Amino acid sequence: MKSKKQKVETLRWRKGRLKMIDQRILPTRFRYLSYRDARGVAEGIRSMVVRGAPAIGVAAAYGVAVEALRLARRTRDHKKFGDGLKKGIRLLAKSRPTAVNLFWALARMERICKSQSNRDPGLLARRLIAEACEIHAEDIRINRSMGRHGARLLKSGMRVLTHCNAGALATAGHGTALGVIRSAVAQGKKIRVVADETRPFLQGARLTAWEMVQEGIPVTLITDNMAGHLMAQGKIDAVIVGADRVAANGDVANKIGTYMVAVLARRHGIPFYVACPVSTIDLATPRGSRIPIEQRDPAEVTGYGGIRWAAPGVRVENPAFDVTPARLVTALITEKGVLRRPGKRGILRLMGLSGRLFRN
Ligand code: MRU
């Protein structure tokens, strides 16, 4: 899966096993964890060993592949194999609810299981491994294409704020929001990144900052509550974030705090861009209010890394995502092009479902 320019390999397929960078311990430690069944992969997704919508989709596809391999080694009986695989897919589908790429990838793997259910389990397992590898490779190609389209929106000298981590670690490689920045930098543009810390899981401080430092792209870390102040001082020229699910009307679910940044950007006349693959657009969800929002463990809010700072007995809310209404989004950046002022009709055109395809 490794392309020449690929620096961070979030996921690896090696000798029938899935290996994933353990993102919970970055940047202080670096290690790969190894997986050989769907239960393990589902737990890896739930506990955020791997995170970020596209990376979750790729991990889920490999989750089906490792499960198929495990089952095929135990039985040649079609029914036992098929039932076992369905159980594994159900486990994976329960791991995280918001990132639609998870369900998109599982549906793609399930289509193969259904269309080839009479195949010998060993052969079907091989076909599923090939499909997972293709989803993996495809994600990198898509991100590079998204990067090329999005880079046109960035001028040299811009200071670009990003929230959470929508980088190589959140995808199979290159990244979505950070992919746009990487592509602009590769074209010789001088871009300075401002990374929101991203409470409570600190994806900005731990992961985005790490990725940018590794590549020598200038990055400044701020806490989430500093963004408005910097914007008011004229120190931010554009915002780019990723997405976990885009509803059919263009509303965007992304990491908690994104909505706050979008409101601030509008208040200060700063463009607010969302970079995501077309597989993150969910036409079955009509508007943002229908996107399921994951609630996570209160312990993520009351402390970090085993240290508790909140008063004992306090009630806690921990929604992992929020919804930014489409009207606050300047443009959606996808592998198919840039869609300005995203809305229902534009999204359908972008997806090639009506009218001509959108271009820059
Ligand atoms: O909870 P996480 O870390 O999985 O949330 C990730 C995000 O919100 C990203 O911005 C989103 O998945 C886009 S990643 C290319």
Boltz pocket constraint, residues with backbone or C-beta under 6 A from the ligand:
constraints:
  - pocket:
      binder: B
      contacts: [[A, 50], [A, 51], [A, 52], [A, 53], [A, 54], [A, 99], [A, 163], [A, 164], [A, 165], [A, 166], [A, 167], [A, 170], [A, 171], [A, 175], [A, 176], [A, 177], [A, 203], [A, 241], [A, 242], [A, 243], [A, 244], [A, 254], [A, 255], [A, 256], [A, 275], [A, 320]]
      max_distance: 6.0
